[in-house]
């Protein structure tokens, strides 16, 4: 499935939905806004969907902005997602130029995150919640301000290069010693 912009999907309940197993969405130069869900990549528990997103903006959606098994972004901006749980959720996220800021809950939830030039600022929950992370040239600050203040929660030791974060968590009450306030 391919969605090529420039263009805007405005006010639909769901911007783009992938309701079949083993589907790949390639989407570029598109803004999705003012709906309930931005991109739904899995409707059932075992669906496997991939999203290749280039210069995609998802803003002011009522729930999660994007969900898929694998997300490969090169220019993904997510802001204003009310999200009761996560703004962005995937098994794996591999990409660059990602900005997930100003959302209502956890910014990014993934098993593996391997990315550069990532900005995750001012989300209502933890900024990034992963099992494993490799982040390069990135900034994670000011997340979960009314709660834990955790910017990066990882069950495995995160690998960071030229990356700034406020507070990390190992998920067991400790920190990784990789962020400013650890």
Helices and strands as residue ranges (DSSP letters): E 2-10, E 14-17, E 23-33, E 37-40, E 49-59, E 66-79, E 86-101, E 106-121, E 128-136, E 139-141, E 152-154, E 159-161, E 164-165, E 168-169
